[in-house]
Amino acid sequence: MRNEKYIEGETAGTFLLGIVKSFYDLNALPECGVNLSKIDPDKWYPFSLLNETIEAINRAQPSESLLFQAGINFFRLWYEQGPGKDMIFSSLDWVHLNDLSSGYNSVVRGGSREEIGWCDIRYFDEEKGIAIYDNVTPMHGPFVVGLYYGGFLIFDDIEYVEIAETDPVPYPENPLLSHSTITVNFRLKPKFAGMDIDNKIDTLKHGEMLSLSADEVESLVWRYKGLKISKKISEDYSNQINSALARSINTIREISITDGLTNVFNRRHFSESFPKIINRAKRHNDFFCFLILDIDFFKQYNDTYGHLKGDEALVHVATTIKNQLRRTDDQCFRLGGEEFGVIIDANREDQALAFAKTILHKIEGLKIEHKKNSVSPYITVSIGLICRSIRYTDSDDQIYKEADELLYKAKKNGRNRVETANK
């Protein structure tokens, strides 16, 4: 639970916008609950809003790769659209900006260190290429690592950088903050007299020999190591995006073939799949069973109880049908209004007939009151069932028409019943 005692200080509107925009620009999150239209980048907001923003993003559960990339993205926004360009001019500037909370305090102010957090360099050695930070902020994990990493991508003065963070732990002085140690290993581009590796590589032609000193070879090895790290980061992100894209495509397809009310397949999917299923039955000489089901006196039900109750009844009927589907090839479709179609994977007509009668009894057994139903005090259905081997001369329209005619016969013969061609 949030302790209001610790929610002091302010956070810049640009900071809040930058955090959220760093995710939206990656298409990594749905709306996360922050009303961007009400945030003015030139104003400062209560520190509590920063915590709420981070909590909203965490609820969306983005992957580590997306969090990391969002951190890189945030740094670019901070540098290009925020105060960054006026604060740092090299990678070493970025290293030192994170000491004594200088960078952090450009977007968070007011309150004590224990209230709003801080970042200090614990150890730094330029020659060895290492900087170790104590990081106490509401942000941690891959996002912060990506943010630090992003600062080394702006300037062309680094050959290699690798960043790691210890597992964050709650900050004892403030439960809203996390404490972690961030270690940055880096290698600056050496400034050898007269050395210009980039120029040598740019002017190298096919068939020529490249002459490099030992120092230049070492420099290229470190650059290669840095590129390998960068490549892995890009590949991980690409894999995450492709995975998310595949899930989105599957979700969109599911939505496109599913009836929004009853959650069974829709008429569009029926129109696409029914001819294919008929053709497959022809090729394999399969026994084919298909039924059309219609709710009895449904117009009168809507007139009596209202369309909201009618929608509820449709959902109950569809769910009852779905609950009786046992095999992989059993499929239920809403064909329109109160009419449903069901493809049954059965080897004999008596199996399909038993299935249809079960549906019949289960739906009446829901005991949904229907005063205008002349055959029962409850909602009932009529069913037309066709079961036979499919001839090569049969068309999907013909099969559908036969089942529809049997449905009409069931209604004509009293409703709340199943009619088959052999009955």
N, C-alpha and C positions, 0 to 999 in steps of 0.2 A: 504494500500500500504506500502511496506517495506521502511523504512527510513534508508538510508545507513549511516547516522550519528551515528546510534547506533550499527552498526555491526562492533564491534571491538573485539579483543581478539582471542583466539584459542581454539579449542576443540580437544581432543585426538582421534586418529584414533580408538583406542580400545573402546572409548565411542560410537562413531558412529556405529561401527560394533556390539557392544553389544546391543544397542537399537534395531537395525534392526533384529539381530539374535534372540533376546528375543521373537520377534513375529514369525519369520520363524520357530523356534524350536517348536512352538505351532501349526504350520500350520494355523495360524490365519489370515494371509494376503497373497494376491497375491504380485507379484513384485511391490514395492511401489515407484520405480523411482530412487532408490539410487544404483549406480553401485558399488557393493561391491568389484568387482575384481580390482578396481582402488584405493581402500582405503588400505593404509599400516598401520597396528596396531601400528607400532613404530614411526609414524610421527604425526605431529599436523597439523590441517586444520583450515581454516577461520571459525570463529564462525557462520558466515552466513550459512554454510553447516549444522550445527546442526538445525537451524531453518527450513531449507528446508527439512531435514529428517523428522522432526516432522510434518510439513505441509503435506508431502507425506503420512505419516501414518494416519493422521487425515482424509485425503480425502478418505481413504479406509473405514472409519466409523466403526471401530471395536466396539463390544459391551463393556459395562463397565466391565463385568466379564473377558473378554479377555484382556482388558487393565490392569486390576488388576493383572491377572496371569502373564502377560508379565512383569509387574513391579517386581514381585517375581523372575521371570526367569532372569531378568536383574541383580538383586542383586547377584544371584548365579554365574552368569558369571563374574561379577566384583570381587567377592570374590575368586572364584576358578581359574579364568584365568587372572585376572587383578591384581591390587595392593592390593586388600582387605586383603589377608592373612597376609600381613606385616603391616597392619594398625590397625586391631581390633582383640581382643582375647576374648571378652565377649560381652554380650548384652549391658552392660553399656558403653563399649567402643564405640559401635555403636551409642548409645544415644548421647554421647559427641562428636563423630566425626562430627556430623551434626551441631555442634556449630561453629560459626565464619567461616562457609563455608569450613571447613577442608576437608570433603569428596567431596564436589562439586568441590573444587579447585584441586582435584587429577585428574580430567578429563577435567576441563576448566581452562584456565589461560589467563593472559594478560587483559588489559583494566580495567576500574574502576568497582566498584560494580554495578553502574547504567548501565554500558554497557553490562556486562556478567551475572549479577544476583548474588544472595547470599542466604545464609540460616543461621539464628541465633536462639539460644535458648532464648525465651522470659521468660520462667519460668520453673524451674526444682525442683522437690522434690522427692528424692529417697524413703523416708519413705512412702509417700503417693502414690508413683508409678505414677507420672505424669510428662510429658515433653511437653511443648508447643513451637512450632517453628513458626517463620515467614519465609515463603518460597517464594523467588522471583527468578523464573527461567522460561525458555521457556516451561518447563514441568509442568503439573498440572493434577488434576483429579485422576481417579482410578489408572493410571500408577504410579504416585508418591506415593499414599497410599500403593500400592502393593510393591513398592520398600522399603518403610519404614518397612512394615510388614515382608518382606523377611529377613531383617536384624536380626529379632528376632527368626527366624526359624533355624539358623545355630548352635547356642549354646544351650546346654541343661541346661540352668540356668534360664529359664522363665517358670512360671506356666500359665500365662495368659497375653495376649496383645490384645488391641483393639485400632484401629486408625481411626480417622475421620478428614476430611478436610472441611473447609468452602468453599463456592463457590468462585472460583478465580475471581479476578477483575483485569482490566488492571493496570499495574504499572505506576503511573503518570510520573516517570522519563524516562520511556522507553516503548513505545507501543508494543514492541516485547516480553516483559516479563509479567508474571502474578503474582499477589500477593495473597497468601492464607495463612491461619493459619492451621497448622497441630497439632492435639492434640493426644498424645500417652498416653494411660492408660495401666499400666503394673504392674505385681506382680512378683518379683524375688522369686526363690525357697528359702524358709527360711533355715537357717543353725542351726537347733536345735541340741543340743549336743546329740550325739548317735542316732540321728534320721536317718532312712534310709527307707523311704516308699517304694521305688522301690524294695529294697531287700525283704521287708516283703511281697509285692505282688508277687514277683517272686517265693518265697519259699512257698507260701500258697498252701495247698492241699485241694482237695475236702473233705468236711465234717469238716474241721478245723474252729475254730473261729479266727477272726482277731481282735486283740486288738490294738486300736489306741487311742492316746491322743487327746484332744480337738484341739490342734494346728495341729496335723496330719490330723484330719478330715477337718478342715478349709482349709488346703493345698490341700487336694483331691477335695474339692468343687470348689476351684479356677481352679484347673487343668481341672476339668470336664467342667467348664464354658468356659475355653480356647479351649477345644476340640470341644465344640458345635459351637463356632465361626468358628474354622477351618473346621468343617464338613460342615457348611453352605456355606463357601467359595468354598469348593470342589464340593458341590452339584450344586451351581450356575454355576460354570465353566463347570461341566459335562453336565448340561442342555443346556448351550450355545453351547458346542461342538456337542451334539447330534442334536440340532436344526440346526446347520450349516451343519452337516453331512447329515441330512435329505434333506436340501435344495440342497446340492451338488449332492446327489443321484437323486433327481428329475430333476436337471439340466442335469445330465449325461444321464438320461433316455430320456429327451426331445431331447437332441442332437442325441441320438442313433436312434430315430424313425422319425427324421425330415430331409427332404432334405435340404442340405446346401445352395443350390442356391435359391430355390423358397419358402422355409419356409413352405411347406405343408408336410404331412406325406410321408415317403419314401417307396420304394418297399419292404424293409425288414418288415416294420410295416404292410404293406398290406398283405404280405404273412402270417404273424402271426395272424392278426385279421380277415381277410376275411373268413377263414373256421369257426371261432367261431361265426361270425355274421350269416353265413348261417345256422349253427346248431341251433342257437337261434331262427331263423325264422321258422325252422322246428318244434321245440318244441312248439312254441306259435301259429303256423299256421298263421304267419304274411305275409302280402303282402310285397314283396321285390322288390326294384328298384335299378338298378345299370347301370351306363353308362361308356363307354370308349370313350375318346375324343382324337383326334389327330390333330395337327396343319397341315394344308394343305401345301404341297410343302415346307416343312421346310428345307430340304437339300438344295434346290435351294435358299432359303432365306439366309442360312449361306454362301453359295458360293457367293452370290451377295453382302451381306452387312457385312460379317465377323462374326466370332463366338462371339465376344463381344456383337454385336447387337443382335445376336441370343439368348444369355443369357438374355439380357434385355427383349426381347420379351417373353421368357419363364416366367420371373418374372411377367410381366404384365398380361399374360394369367392366371397364378396361382392366382394372387391377385384378378383378376376379378371373378374367380370361387369362391374363399373363400368369397368374399363380397356378394355372393348370397346364401350362406349357412345360413339357418334361424333356424334350429332346432338342438338340442343337438346331435342327432344321425347322422346328415349330416356330411359326412367326405370326404375330398379330398386327393388323393394320386398322387404323381408323380411315374408312373410305369416304366419310363425309357425314356431317350431322350425327344421327344416332345409329349409323350403320358401320359395322366392323367386318373385316375379312380375316379368316384364319387359315393358314396353310398347315396341315397336319402331317407329320411324318409317321404314317401308318402303313402296314403291309396288307391289311384286310379291311373290308368295309365295316365289319362288326366292331373292330377296334375304334375306328373313326366315329361310328355311331354312338358307342359308349362314351367317347370323349364329348361329343356334342350334347348328349343327354346330361352329362355331368355339369357342363356349362349351364344348361337350362335350369337344373335344380339349384345349383350354387347361386345363380343370380336371383331367383325367386327367394332363395333362402336368406338373402341379405335383408329381406323384410323392409324394403324401402316403400313406404306407403304411397299408393297410387289409387285415389278414389275413382278416377275416371277409366280405370282398366276394367273392362267387362268380364275378363276371364280370371281375375285374381285381385285380392285387395292390395297386392304389392306389384312392384315393377317386374315385368317378365319380358322374355325375348322370343322371337320366332327365328328359326334357322333353316336355311336351305343348304343341303350337303350333297356334294358330288364326289364319288369315289370310283375310279376306274383306271385302266391302263390308257395311256394317251396314244392316239394314233398319229401318224405323220401328217395326216390331213387335218388334224385338229388345230385350231388357232387359239391363242390366249383369249381373244374376244369371244369365241364360241364357248370355251370352258366357263368363262365368267357369266355369260348369258344363261347357260344351263343352271348354274348355282343360283342366279338371280330369279329365274323362273321357279325353282324349287322353293325359294324364300317366299315368293308370291303365293305359291300353293299352300305353304304353311300358314300364312295369314288368312287365306281364303277358307281353310279347313278348321279355323277356330283359334289360331295363335297359341303361344306358349307351347310350341311343339317343334319337332324336327321332321323335315320331309327329305326323303332320298329318292333317287330315280327308280329304285327297285321296290319302293314301298307302295 
